[in-house]
């Protein structure tokens, strides 16, 4: 089974730097806002759907659940 929601720590485990992981989460939140999901407007939201991150990175991301 693969994760549907990803946070900064998951991206760091994949090899992204702390800064880059935060930036990917921020851009993914903006993408979700553009799609009309007002929940992601809060700066405290630190998890985003895999679909949003895949859209930002340009490739499909699959992370197995622990």
N, CA, C and O atoms as a GROMACS GRO file, in nm:
protein
  264
    1UNK      N    1   0.084  -0.117   0.000
    1UNK     CA    2   0.000   0.000   0.000
    1UNK      C    3   0.089   0.124   0.000
    1UNK      O    4   0.193   0.127   0.066
    2UNK      N    5   0.048   0.224  -0.074
    2UNK     CA    6   0.126   0.347  -0.085
    2UNK      C    7   0.057   0.461  -0.010
    2UNK      O    8  -0.066   0.463   0.004
    3UNK      N    9   0.137   0.556   0.038
    3UNK     CA   10   0.084   0.671   0.111
    3UNK      C   11   0.007   0.762   0.015
    3UNK      O   12   0.045   0.778  -0.101
    4UNK      N   13  -0.100   0.820   0.065
    4UNK     CA   14  -0.179   0.915  -0.012
    4UNK      C   15  -0.152   1.059   0.032
    4UNK      O   16  -0.176   1.154  -0.042
    5UNK      N   17  -0.100   1.073   0.155
    5UNK     CA   18  -0.068   1.204   0.213
    5UNK      C   19   0.080   1.203   0.251
    5UNK      O   20   0.129   1.107   0.310
    6UNK      N   21   0.150   1.311   0.216
    6UNK     CA   22   0.294   1.318   0.242
    6UNK      C   23   0.326   1.445   0.320
    6UNK      O   24   0.264   1.550   0.300
    7UNK      N   25   0.425   1.435   0.409
    7UNK     CA   26   0.472   1.552   0.482
    7UNK      C   27   0.620   1.576   0.450
    7UNK      O   28   0.680   1.504   0.371
    8UNK      N   29   0.676   1.678   0.512
    8UNK     CA   30   0.815   1.717   0.488
    8UNK      C   31   0.912   1.605   0.519
    8UNK      O   32   1.007   1.582   0.444
    9UNK      N   33   0.889   1.534   0.627
    9UNK     CA   34   0.980   1.426   0.667
    9UNK      C   35   0.988   1.315   0.562
    9UNK      O   36   1.094   1.257   0.540
   10UNK      N   37   0.876   1.286   0.497
   10UNK     CA   38   0.876   1.185   0.391
   10UNK      C   39   0.965   1.229   0.275
   10UNK      O   40   1.037   1.148   0.217
   11UNK      N   41   0.959   1.357   0.241
   11UNK     CA   42   1.042   1.409   0.132
   11UNK      C   43   1.190   1.408   0.169
   11UNK      O   44   1.275   1.383   0.084
   12UNK      N   45   1.220   1.437   0.295
   12UNK     CA   46   1.360   1.434   0.341
   12UNK      C   47   1.414   1.292   0.332
   12UNK      O   48   1.529   1.272   0.294
   13UNK      N   49   1.331   1.193   0.365
   13UNK     CA   50   1.373   1.052   0.355
   13UNK      C   51   1.402   1.012   0.210
   13UNK      O   52   1.482   0.922   0.185
   14UNK      N   53   1.338   1.081   0.116
   14UNK     CA   54   1.362   1.053  -0.026
   14UNK      C   55   1.490   1.119  -0.077
   14UNK      O   56   1.532   1.094  -0.190
   15UNK      N   57   1.551   1.204   0.006
   15UNK     CA   58   1.677   1.265  -0.033
   15UNK      C   59   1.673   1.415  -0.057
   15UNK      O   60   1.775   1.474  -0.090
   16UNK      N   61   1.557   1.476  -0.041
   16UNK     CA   62   1.549   1.621  -0.057
   16UNK      C   63   1.603   1.689   0.068
   16UNK      O   64   1.592   1.636   0.178
   17UNK      N   65   1.661   1.808   0.051
   17UNK     CA   66   1.710   1.883   0.166
   17UNK      C   67   1.590   1.934   0.245
   17UNK      O   68   1.477   1.936   0.194
   18UNK      N   69   1.614   1.975   0.368
   18UNK     CA   70   1.507   2.026   0.454
   18UNK      C   71   1.439   2.146   0.388
   18UNK      O   72   1.316   2.155   0.385
   19UNK      N   73   1.520   2.237   0.335
   19UNK     CA   74   1.465   2.356   0.269
   19UNK      C   75   1.381   2.317   0.148
   19UNK      O   76   1.269   2.367   0.131
   20UNK      N   77   1.433   2.230   0.063
   20UNK     CA   78   1.362   2.192  -0.059
   20UNK      C   79   1.232   2.119  -0.027
   20UNK      O   80   1.132   2.138  -0.095
   21UNK      N   81   1.233   2.036   0.077
   21UNK     CA   82   1.112   1.965   0.119
   21UNK      C   83   1.004   2.065   0.162
   21UNK      O   84   0.887   2.050   0.126
   22UNK      N   85   1.044   2.166   0.239
   22UNK     CA   86   0.949   2.270   0.282
   22UNK      C   87   0.894   2.345   0.162
   22UNK      O   88   0.775   2.376   0.156
   23UNK      N   89   0.981   2.375   0.066
   23UNK     CA   90   0.940   2.448  -0.053
   23UNK      C   91   0.843   2.366  -0.138
   23UNK      O   92   0.746   2.420  -0.191
   24UNK      N   93   0.867   2.238  -0.151
   24UNK     CA   94   0.776   2.150  -0.227
   24UNK      C   95   0.640   2.145  -0.159
   24UNK      O   96   0.537   2.149  -0.227
   25UNK      N   97   0.638   2.136  -0.026
   25UNK     CA   98   0.511   2.136   0.049
   25UNK      C   99   0.438   2.268   0.027
   25UNK      O  100   0.317   2.270   0.005
   26UNK      N  101   0.512   2.379   0.033
   26UNK     CA  102   0.451   2.512   0.013
   26UNK      C  103   0.390   2.523  -0.126
   26UNK      O  104   0.277   2.568  -0.141
   27UNK      N  105   0.464   2.483  -0.228
   27UNK     CA  106   0.413   2.489  -0.365
   27UNK      C  107   0.294   2.395  -0.385
   27UNK      O  108   0.202   2.427  -0.460
   28UNK      N  109   0.296   2.282  -0.320
   28UNK     CA  110   0.185   2.187  -0.329
   28UNK      C  111   0.060   2.245  -0.263
   28UNK      O  112  -0.051   2.225  -0.312
   29UNK      N  113   0.079   2.316  -0.152
   29UNK     CA  114  -0.035   2.382  -0.088
   29UNK      C  115  -0.095   2.487  -0.181
   29UNK      O  116  -0.217   2.498  -0.191
   30UNK      N  117  -0.009   2.565  -0.249
   30UNK     CA  118  -0.058   2.665  -0.344
   30UNK      C  119  -0.134   2.599  -0.459
   30UNK      O  120  -0.237   2.650  -0.504
   31UNK      N  121  -0.084   2.486  -0.505
   31UNK     CA  122  -0.152   2.412  -0.611
   31UNK      C  123  -0.292   2.369  -0.564
   31UNK      O  124  -0.389   2.383  -0.638
   32UNK      N  125  -0.300   2.318  -0.442
   32UNK     CA  126  -0.429   2.274  -0.389
   32UNK      C  127  -0.525   2.392  -0.374
   32UNK      O  128  -0.645   2.377  -0.396
   33UNK      N  129  -0.472   2.509  -0.337
   33UNK     CA  130  -0.556   2.629  -0.328
   33UNK      C  131  -0.611   2.666  -0.465
   33UNK      O  132  -0.728   2.703  -0.478
   34UNK      N  133  -0.527   2.658  -0.567
   34UNK     CA  134  -0.571   2.690  -0.703
   34UNK      C  135  -0.679   2.593  -0.750
   34UNK      O  136  -0.763   2.629  -0.833
   35UNK      N  137  -0.676   2.473  -0.698
   35UNK     CA  138  -0.779   2.372  -0.732
   35UNK      C  139  -0.907   2.395  -0.654
   35UNK      O  140  -1.007   2.326  -0.677
   36UNK      N  141  -0.906   2.491  -0.560
   36UNK     CA  142  -1.027   2.525  -0.486
   36UNK      C  143  -1.039   2.464  -0.348
   36UNK      O  144  -1.146   2.472  -0.287
   37UNK      N  145  -0.934   2.405  -0.298
   37UNK     CA  146  -0.937   2.343  -0.165
   37UNK      C  147  -0.889   2.444  -0.060
   37UNK      O  148  -0.769   2.459  -0.037
   38UNK      N  149  -0.984   2.514   0.002
   38UNK     CA  150  -0.952   2.623   0.095
   38UNK      C  151  -0.882   2.575   0.222
   38UNK      O  152  -0.820   2.655   0.291
   39UNK      N  153  -0.891   2.448   0.254
   39UNK     CA  154  -0.828   2.393   0.374
   39UNK      C  155  -0.678   2.420   0.373
   39UNK      O  156  -0.618   2.441   0.479
   40UNK      N  157  -0.616   2.421   0.256
   40UNK     CA  158  -0.471   2.435   0.245
   40UNK      C  159  -0.425   2.581   0.254
   40UNK      O  160  -0.307   2.610   0.234
   41UNK      N  161  -0.517   2.672   0.283
   41UNK     CA  162  -0.484   2.813   0.298
   41UNK      C  163  -0.405   2.839   0.426
   41UNK      O  164  -0.324   2.932   0.431
   42UNK      N  165  -0.426   2.759   0.527
   42UNK     CA  166  -0.358   2.776   0.656
   42UNK      C  167  -0.210   2.740   0.644
   42UNK      O  168  -0.175   2.640   0.582
   43UNK      N  169  -0.125   2.822   0.702
   43UNK     CA  170   0.020   2.796   0.700
   43UNK      C  171   0.056   2.677   0.789
   43UNK      O  172   0.165   2.622   0.776
   44UNK      N  173  -0.034   2.640   0.878
   44UNK     CA  174  -0.006   2.530   0.971
   44UNK      C  175  -0.023   2.392   0.907
   44UNK      O  176   0.020   2.292   0.964
   45UNK      N  177  -0.085   2.388   0.791
   45UNK     CA  178  -0.103   2.260   0.722
   45UNK      C  179   0.033   2.215   0.669
   45UNK      O  180   0.096   2.285   0.590
   46UNK      N  181   0.076   2.098   0.713
   46UNK     CA  182   0.210   2.050   0.674
   46UNK      C  183   0.205   1.918   0.598
   46UNK      O  184   0.309   1.858   0.570
   47UNK      N  185   0.087   1.872   0.564
   47UNK     CA  186   0.073   1.750   0.484
   47UNK      C  187  -0.010   1.782   0.360
   47UNK      O  188  -0.104   1.860   0.365
   48UNK      N  189   0.027   1.720   0.251
   48UNK     CA  190  -0.044   1.743   0.125
   48UNK      C  191  -0.062   1.609   0.052
   48UNK      O  192   0.013   1.515   0.077
   49UNK      N  193  -0.161   1.601  -0.036
   49UNK     CA  194  -0.182   1.478  -0.111
   49UNK      C  195  -0.065   1.450  -0.208
   49UNK      O  196  -0.001   1.542  -0.257
   50UNK      N  197  -0.041   1.324  -0.232
   50UNK     CA  198   0.064   1.281  -0.324
   50UNK      C  199   0.039   1.340  -0.463
   50UNK      O  200   0.133   1.374  -0.535
   51UNK      N  201  -0.086   1.351  -0.501
   51UNK     CA  202  -0.122   1.403  -0.633
   51UNK      C  203  -0.067   1.544  -0.652
   51UNK      O  204  -0.015   1.576  -0.759
   52UNK      N  205  -0.077   1.627  -0.548
   52UNK     CA  206  -0.027   1.765  -0.558
   52UNK      C  207   0.124   1.768  -0.572
   52UNK      O  208   0.178   1.844  -0.652
   53UNK      N  209   0.193   1.685  -0.495
   53UNK     CA  210   0.339   1.681  -0.502
   53UNK      C  211   0.383   1.627  -0.638
   53UNK      O  212   0.480   1.677  -0.696
   54UNK      N  213   0.314   1.527  -0.690
   54UNK     CA  214   0.347   1.473  -0.822
   54UNK      C  215   0.329   1.580  -0.929
   54UNK      O  216   0.406   1.586  -1.025
   55UNK      N  217   0.228   1.662  -0.914
   55UNK     CA  218   0.204   1.770  -1.009
   55UNK      C  219   0.317   1.873  -1.006
   55UNK      O  220   0.358   1.923  -1.111
   56UNK      N  221   0.368   1.903  -0.888
   56UNK     CA  222   0.477   1.999  -0.873
   56UNK      C  223   0.608   1.941  -0.926
   56UNK      O  224   0.681   2.009  -0.999
   57UNK      N  225   0.638   1.818  -0.890
   57UNK     CA  226   0.766   1.757  -0.929
   57UNK      C  227   0.768   1.711  -1.075
   57UNK      O  228   0.874   1.706  -1.137
   58UNK      N  229   0.652   1.679  -1.128
   58UNK     CA  230   0.645   1.638  -1.268
   58UNK      C  231   0.658   1.488  -1.290
   58UNK      O  232   0.670   1.443  -1.404
   59UNK      N  233   0.655   1.412  -1.182
   59UNK     CA  234   0.657   1.266  -1.196
   59UNK      C  235   0.578   1.205  -1.081
   59UNK      O  236   0.558   1.267  -0.977
   60UNK      N  237   0.533   1.080  -1.103
   60UNK     CA  238   0.451   1.012  -1.003
   60UNK      C  239   0.538   0.969  -0.885
   60UNK      O  240   0.646   0.912  -0.903
   61UNK      N  241   0.491   0.996  -0.767
   61UNK     CA  242   0.564   0.966  -0.645
   61UNK      C  243   0.492   0.853  -0.571
   61UNK      O  244   0.372   0.862  -0.546
   62UNK      N  245   0.566   0.748  -0.537
   62UNK     CA  246   0.508   0.636  -0.462
   62UNK      C  247   0.597   0.608  -0.341
   62UNK      O  248   0.715   0.577  -0.355
   63UNK      N  249   0.537   0.620  -0.223
   63UNK     CA  250   0.608   0.593  -0.098
   63UNK      C  251   0.530   0.486  -0.024
   63UNK      O  252   0.412   0.504   0.005
   64UNK      N  253   0.595   0.376   0.006
   64UNK     CA  254   0.528   0.268   0.080
   64UNK      C  255   0.503   0.311   0.223
   64UNK      O  256   0.584   0.379   0.285
   65UNK      N  257   0.387   0.267   0.275
   65UNK     CA  258   0.355   0.294   0.415
   65UNK      C  259   0.442   0.207   0.504
   65UNK      O  260   0.479   0.096   0.467
   66UNK      N  261   0.474   0.260   0.621
   66UNK     CA  262   0.558   0.186   0.716
   66UNK      C  263   0.486   0.070   0.778
   66UNK      O  264   0.543  -0.002   0.860
   0.00000   0.00000   0.00000
